[in-house]
Structures are given as C-alpha cells and as structure tokens.
Amino acid sequence: MQKPIDEDRLVKIINEKVGNCNETNTDPLPELEEIWASFAKMANAIDKIKQTVEVIKTTSNNMDETINSFMANNGTEKVNVPMTYKSALMGAPIASHLDPQIRAREGIKTRQIKISISTQTQIANLSDTILVEQMNNALEGGQKIYQVLRNSRLNELMVETTTDEAATWLKNEGNLKNFLTRIEIQGDLKPRLHNVIASFVPTTFNPDDKRHLSEFFETNEIDNNSIVKMRWVKPIERRRKDQVSTHLIITTNKAEIANELILKGAFFCNYRATIEKCKRDPL
C-alpha cells in the first residue's frame, strides 16, 4: 500500500504545479484537478482496506466463538501439542485424525492390566469363563472384567476390563493386592512397557556404562527407575568404522516419561536427539 502524503508535501506539490503553469502561461486548474483525483482514489482505497480488515476481524471472531462453542459442547479443550501416548490412548482431540481401528486398539490398551503370577498351576484347572466370573465377584464397586488372556510361558495374565475406571482401580497397588487375595492368586502388577526411538545418538554414548547413564538421567531430569533398558537399533559389530551416530531404542515403564521424551527429546553426551514413538509397540 502506498504511503499517505502529508499536508506539507501536498502543499509543496501544488505550489510546484502552479509555478510551472505560471512559467508556461497555462491554466493550473487541470493539474490541480488531476492531483485531487489521485488523492481521492487513494483515500477511497484506504477506506476499502479498512472495511476489509473489519470484515476479517468479525469473521475471525465468529469462527473463534463457533469453535469454542463446539468444543465446549463436546467436552474438549483446544490443544496444540505433538502426538503422544496419552493423546492416543485417551482419545484426545489431537488424535481425532487417527484411523478408527487404531483408536479402538489404543483404547483397549488402556483397559488392559498385566499381572505376573507365581505359577500357572494356581489357575490351570479353571476355565476362562470361571476365572472371569471369580474375578468379577472379587471386584468392588461393580467393576467388571471383560476377558482374561493367559501366557503360560511367561506366567502372565492379561486382564481386560470393561471400563477405564475399572482398569485405573486395578492398577492401584493396594486394590490389586486385595483383589488377588480374594481370588487366591499370588502375583504382582507388571507395568506396560513403552518403546521410543532416539535418532542420531552419538556412538560415544554407552548405554551399558553407569557413568553415561547417570549423566543421562541427571541432564534430562529423568527418574532412573522409569527407564527399563536401552539398546542400539543396529548391533555395534555391524557399524562402519567411521560411524559417529546411530539410533537408540529406549524402553520405559511410564507413559508420562515416553510423552516427555517425545515432546522434548533428550541429551546424549551434550547432543540433543529427537525422539519418536516406535511404530511397533509391544502388547
């Protein structure tokens, strides 16, 4: 947009035009009318721009009100953060673009509880139907078990509840202990593991070195009990001699730590690596 001409400059232009007309003995009126017409067009253009800006502001405000009203009616809040475990598992608005099958699968994960039992012989003679019935009778507050999956090789039970509230209740250490006592099973809660991958980690970092691990936990302000293990994607023996960075898989037992790593990345030997969720996250 052309910069408006101030009054002093306008007077100077008019005086110059009148002076030129006096020197050439011509009528200054057509020159002055041309100048006036130019300024009139400029003023008209400025008015139209102001009107357009006001329309844009009004439209923007209306859209804001519509979005806020829609989110309020759907019990959601506006957020602008990267995709995390929590958003996928809890079905937050930022995960709304996910495939329905993926969202359903992630929703099931939130209702699953892994229980490590001392021996399979405790439940070997019970059918799945009877085992689910006994578990439902042992639950408080009307919480229900949907199904139980057995892993004889690892001596584990995968208990799936019908609601998120039931899963949260069972994940409480005290509640789980009372629950297992009632069904006469000795076992403990086995936390779900979350895998994330750090890209281009310096090969000078050694995940088996306690000093390196201590520096990693301190620098990134992470509880050392929340990291189960770290391992290189490519075995060390397969690296090139001149390779200076590679990818590292980090396994954590807390979804909150996985979220934090994905959002902020992590420092390895004074180098900040970006971190993403592994494409395949084991059940």
C-alpha positions as a printed NumPy array, in Angstrom:
array([[  0.   ,   0.   ,   0.   ],
       [  1.294,   3.489,  -0.957],
       [  2.328,   5.662,   1.984],
       [ -0.072,   8.627,   2.514],
       [  1.389,  12.031,   1.593],
       [  1.465,  14.549,   4.442],
       [ -0.016,  18.063,   4.205],
       [  3.345,  19.855,   3.816],
       [  4.281,  17.673,   0.891],
       [  0.851,  18.176,  -0.68 ],
       [  1.227,  21.968,  -0.445],
       [  4.707,  21.705,  -1.959],
       [  3.396,  19.663,  -4.918],
       [  0.57 ,  22.139,  -5.554],
       [  2.949,  25.116,  -5.415],
       [  5.3  ,  23.403,  -7.858],
       [  2.432,  22.709, -10.286],
       [  1.13 ,  26.266, -10.037],
       [  4.645,  27.657, -10.513],
       [  5.18 ,  25.541, -13.626],
       [  1.857,  26.689, -15.035],
       [  2.758,  30.365, -14.394],
       [  6.066,  29.908, -16.22 ],
       [  4.357,  28.342, -19.234],
       [  1.266,  30.605, -19.082],
       [ -1.068,  27.58 , -18.807],
       [ -4.18 ,  27.091, -16.71 ],
       [ -3.25 ,  25.296, -13.406],
       [ -6.802,  24.033, -12.811],
       [ -6.496,  20.747, -14.821],
       [ -3.242,  19.936, -12.977],
       [ -4.862,  20.595,  -9.615],
       [ -7.931,  18.503, -10.541],
       [ -5.629,  15.599, -11.51 ],
       [ -3.84 ,  15.829,  -8.154],
       [ -7.153,  15.947,  -6.313],
       [ -8.471,  12.933,  -8.227],
       [ -5.335,  10.922,  -7.308],
       [ -5.758,  11.711,  -3.635],
       [ -9.445,  10.907,  -3.8  ],
       [ -8.688,   7.472,  -5.264],
       [ -6.068,   6.877,  -2.581],
       [ -8.477,   7.842,   0.201],
       [-11.159,   5.591,  -1.295],
       [ -8.698,   2.647,  -1.479],
       [ -7.704,   3.184,   2.154],
       [-11.372,   3.169,   3.222],
       [-11.966,  -0.105,   1.362],
       [ -8.902,  -1.679,   3.015],
       [-10.181,  -0.611,   6.442],
       [-13.587,  -2.128,   5.683],
       [-11.967,  -5.386,   4.552],
       [ -9.895,  -5.558,   7.75 ],
       [-13.039,  -5.085,   9.854],
       [-14.819,  -7.877,   7.942],
       [-11.847, -10.195,   8.514],
       [-11.831,  -9.376,  12.237],
       [-15.555, -10.031,  12.537],
       [-15.304, -13.312,  10.63 ],
       [-12.355, -14.412,  12.78 ],
       [-14.222, -13.639,  16.   ],
       [-17.285, -15.551,  14.788],
       [-15.155, -18.579,  13.887],
       [-13.483, -18.448,  17.309],
       [-16.863, -18.407,  19.04 ],
       [-18.107, -21.299,  16.905],
       [-15.027, -23.423,  17.645],
       [-15.179, -22.691,  21.372],
       [-18.888, -23.495,  21.441],
       [-18.337, -26.768,  19.58 ],
       [-15.514, -27.834,  21.903],
       [-17.486, -26.858,  24.999],
       [-20.445, -28.956,  23.859],
       [-18.179, -31.92 ,  23.169],
       [-16.29 , -31.661,  26.441],
       [-12.932, -30.95 ,  24.831],
       [-10.318, -28.238,  25.047],
       [ -8.202, -26.673,  22.363],
       [ -4.692, -28.081,  22.391],
       [ -1.69 , -27.757,  20.129],
       [  0.882, -30.357,  21.082],
       [  2.58 , -33.249,  19.259],
       [  1.059, -36.698,  19.233],
       [  1.846, -38.59 ,  22.447],
       [  0.95 , -41.883,  24.101],
       [ -1.595, -40.145,  26.311],
       [ -3.372, -38.427,  23.425],
       [ -3.622, -41.688,  21.519],
       [ -4.719, -43.755,  24.496],
       [ -7.19 , -41.262,  25.957],
       [ -8.684, -40.21 ,  22.613],
       [ -7.881, -36.504,  22.946],
       [ -8.877, -34.129,  20.106],
       [ -5.371, -34.183,  18.629],
       [ -5.812, -37.904,  17.96 ],
       [ -9.105, -37.407,  16.131],
       [ -7.415, -37.855,  12.751],
       [ -6.339, -41.402,  13.606],
       [ -7.865, -44.377,  11.885],
       [-10.862, -45.632,  13.938],
       [ -9.316, -49.101,  14.181],
       [ -6.102, -47.65 ,  15.612],
       [ -8.035, -45.57 ,  18.135],
       [-10.065, -48.624,  19.153],
       [ -6.902, -50.695,  19.617],
       [ -5.253, -47.959,  21.696],
       [ -8.43 , -47.665,  23.769],
       [ -8.275, -51.382,  24.53 ],
       [ -4.693, -50.99 ,  25.747],
       [ -5.807, -48.519,  28.426],
       [ -8.191, -51.159,  29.813],
       [ -5.597, -53.954,  29.921],
       [ -3.64 , -54.872,  33.059],
       [ -0.729, -57.294,  33.044],
       [ -0.385, -59.457,  36.133],
       [  2.708, -61.563,  36.734],
       [  1.711, -64.656,  38.712],
       [  3.97 , -67.036,  40.634],
       [  2.804, -70.146,  38.785],
       [  0.169, -71.157,  36.257],
       [ -0.842, -74.132,  38.397],
       [ -2.971, -71.795,  40.506],
       [ -5.425, -71.326,  37.646],
       [ -4.615, -74.327,  35.448],
       [ -7.842, -76.138,  36.372],
       [-10.059, -73.074,  35.853],
       [-11.686, -72.305,  32.539],
       [-11.561, -68.743,  31.259],
       [-15.288, -68.322,  31.945],
       [-14.986, -69.438,  35.572],
       [-11.842, -67.337,  36.076],
       [-13.588, -64.203,  34.763],
       [-16.607, -64.959,  36.981],
       [-14.404, -65.282,  40.082],
       [-12.622, -62.047,  39.255],
       [-15.903, -60.181,  38.81 ],
       [-17.106, -61.446,  42.187],
       [-13.896, -60.198,  43.799],
       [-14.145, -56.692,  42.358],
       [-15.603, -53.819,  44.338],
       [-17.955, -51.108,  43.16 ],
       [-19.491, -53.125,  40.346],
       [-16.332, -53.069,  38.203],
       [-16.336, -55.781,  35.551],
       [-13.721, -57.914,  33.82 ],
       [-14.294, -58.382,  30.093],
       [-11.792, -61.171,  29.412],
       [ -8.597, -62.807,  30.644],
       [ -5.745, -63.892,  28.381],
       [ -3.12 , -66.346,  29.65 ],
       [  0.573, -66.511,  28.804],
       [  1.806, -69.816,  30.235],
       [  5.373, -69.31 ,  29.019],
       [  5.801, -66.011,  30.915],
       [  3.382, -66.839,  33.757],
       [  1.298, -63.779,  32.985],
       [ -2.35 , -62.838,  32.886],
       [ -3.669, -60.06 ,  30.652],
       [ -6.848, -58.792,  32.291],
       [ -9.078, -56.563,  30.188],
       [-11.768, -54.534,  31.947],
       [-14.971, -53.133,  30.501],
       [-14.233, -49.526,  31.55 ],
       [-11.242, -47.236,  32.006],
       [-12.325, -46.662,  35.615],
       [-12.063, -50.374,  36.386],
       [ -8.577, -50.508,  34.877],
       [ -7.484, -47.484,  36.927],
       [ -8.873, -49.123,  40.081],
       [ -6.975, -52.354,  39.436],
       [ -3.703, -50.559,  38.662],
       [ -3.644, -49.249,  42.212],
       [ -1.183, -51.435,  44.12 ],
       [ -3.372, -51.777,  47.216],
       [ -6.517, -52.57 ,  45.232],
       [ -4.707, -55.163,  43.13 ],
       [ -3.264, -56.86 ,  46.206],
       [ -6.721, -57.187,  47.813],
       [ -8.174, -58.336,  44.506],
       [ -5.6  , -61.122,  44.044],
       [ -6.011, -62.214,  47.666],
       [ -9.736, -62.695,  47.158],
       [ -9.249, -64.919,  44.125],
       [ -6.362, -66.717,  45.875],
       [ -3.689, -65.886,  43.318],
       [ -0.173, -64.718,  44.154],
       [  1.007, -62.119,  41.709],
       [  2.109, -58.549,  41.035],
       [  1.247, -55.802,  38.582],
       [  3.522, -55.853,  35.556],
       [  3.797, -52.335,  34.087],
       [  3.206, -51.896,  30.382],
       [  6.418, -51.034,  28.575],
       [  6.657, -48.19 ,  26.062],
       [  9.345, -48.061,  23.399],
       [ 10.627, -44.823,  21.883],
       [ 13.468, -44.355,  19.416],
       [ 16.142, -41.66 ,  19.649],
       [ 17.631, -40.638,  16.301],
       [ 21.319, -39.964,  15.595],
       [ 22.629, -40.607,  19.089],
       [ 26.436, -40.191,  19.267],
       [ 28.227, -43.52 ,  19.233],
       [ 30.342, -42.228,  22.112],
       [ 27.322, -42.793,  24.364],
       [ 27.397, -46.204,  26.027],
       [ 24.042, -47.406,  27.455],
       [ 25.901, -50.078,  29.444],
       [ 28.158, -47.551,  31.158],
       [ 26.81 , -46.476,  34.573],
       [ 28.534, -43.09 ,  34.311],
       [ 26.886, -42.372,  30.966],
       [ 23.505, -43.471,  32.309],
       [ 23.914, -41.328,  35.418],
       [ 24.726, -38.302,  33.247],
       [ 21.725, -39.072,  31.004],
       [ 19.287, -39.215,  33.95 ],
       [ 20.703, -36.081,  35.562],
       [ 20.858, -33.986,  32.389],
       [ 17.355, -34.912,  31.251],
       [ 15.882, -34.909,  34.785],
       [ 14.503, -38.446,  34.456],
       [ 13.949, -40.938,  37.262],
       [ 16.386, -43.8  ,  36.679],
       [ 13.743, -46.322,  37.803],
       [ 11.488, -45.317,  34.903],
       [ 13.912, -46.497,  32.202],
       [ 13.896, -50.277,  31.873],
       [ 16.583, -50.618,  29.226],
       [ 18.328, -49.015,  26.26 ],
       [ 19.622, -50.821,  23.214],
       [ 21.059, -49.885,  19.848],
       [ 18.888, -50.49 ,  16.786],
       [ 21.912, -51.75 ,  14.864],
       [ 24.358, -54.07 ,  16.674],
       [ 27.75 , -52.485,  17.386],
       [ 29.594, -55.093,  15.318],
       [ 27.666, -54.017,  12.228],
       [ 28.666, -50.347,  12.428],
       [ 31.034, -48.683,   9.992],
       [ 34.406, -47.759,  11.408],
       [ 33.796, -44.055,  10.748],
       [ 30.182, -44.048,  12.015],
       [ 29.602, -41.235,  14.533],
       [ 25.866, -41.59 ,  15.27 ],
       [ 23.15 , -44.214,  15.268],
       [ 19.636, -44.879,  16.588],
       [ 18.814, -45.986,  20.117],
       [ 15.645, -47.667,  21.436],
       [ 14.625, -46.602,  24.943],
       [ 12.159, -48.721,  26.914],
       [ 10.272, -47.039,  29.755],
       [  7.618, -48.332,  32.133],
       [  5.831, -44.978,  32.363],
       [  3.754, -43.415,  29.598],
       [  4.452, -39.971,  31.09 ],
       [  8.199, -40.413,  30.545],
       [  7.61 , -41.594,  26.976],
       [  5.475, -38.486,  26.364],
       [  8.149, -36.225,  27.832],
       [ 10.873, -37.746,  25.681],
       [  8.762, -37.447,  22.545],
       [  7.908, -33.817,  23.264],
       [ 11.326, -32.55 ,  24.341],
       [ 13.877, -35.033,  23.035],
       [ 16.875, -35.945,  25.182],
       [ 20.563, -35.112,  25.558],
       [ 23.236, -37.736,  24.96 ],
       [ 26.829, -36.655,  25.526],
       [ 25.846, -32.968,  25.116],
       [ 23.954, -33.705,  21.893],
       [ 20.176, -33.286,  21.75 ],
       [ 18.497, -36.147,  19.892],
       [ 14.934, -36.1  ,  18.612],
       [ 12.741, -38.934,  19.869],
       [  9.683, -40.562,  18.337],
       [  7.319, -43.327,  19.319],
       [  8.311, -46.72 ,  17.917],
       [  5.996, -47.809,  15.129],
       [  5.526, -51.179,  16.765],
       [  4.725, -51.018,  20.451],
       [  4.534, -54.476,  22.049],
       [  1.455, -55.572,  23.979]])
